Amino acid sequence: MSDKPIDEMSFEDAMQALEEVVTRLERGEVPLEQSIALYERGAALKKRCDAKLKEAEEKVAAITTDENGNAAGLTPFESQ
């Protein structure tokens, strides 16, 4: 597993780490305390993936197109 802090991970890194956590939990070969720690890490990784996806969706939504459907610029994003 990566030593990189979760809040610094890219979407791809977080997704890969989450897959590793799920695989280890599904095998059932880790002690209970380690399973709990893995579950907590998995929850944090899922939250990171969700945040990165939302960020990407917001960027895509901000792209404006012209009458031909070509990217024409960006509209300012207003956070809520």
SULUR-V553088 format. One record per residue. PHI is phi as a letter, one per 20 degrees, with the letter a starting at -180 (999 if undefined). D_CENTER is the distance of its C-alpha to the mean C-alpha in whole Angstrom. Layout:
# SULUR-V553088
((PHI:D_CENTER) (PHI:D_CENTER))
This chain:
# SULUR-V553088
((999:16) (f:15) (e:17) (f:14) (g:13) (g:10) (f:10) (d:11) (f:8) (f:7) (g:4) (f:7) (f:8) (f:6) (f:6) (f:10) (f:10) (f:9) (f:12) (f:14) (f:14) (g:15) (g:17) (f:19) (f:19) (f:21) (f:23) (m:25) (e:26) (d:25) (f:27) (g:26) (f:25) (f:23) (f:21) (f:21) (f:19) (f:17) (f:16) (f:15) (f:13) (f:11) (f:11) (f:9) (f:7) (f:6) (f:6) (f:4) (f:1) (f:5) (f:6) (f:5) (f:6) (f:9) (g:10) (f:10) (f:12) (f:14) (f:15) (f:16) (f:18) (e:20) (f:21) (e:25) (c:27) (e:31) (f:33) (e:33) (n:29) (e:28) (f:26) (d:28) (q:26) (c:24) (e:24) (f:23) (e:20) (d:21) (f:19) (d:20))
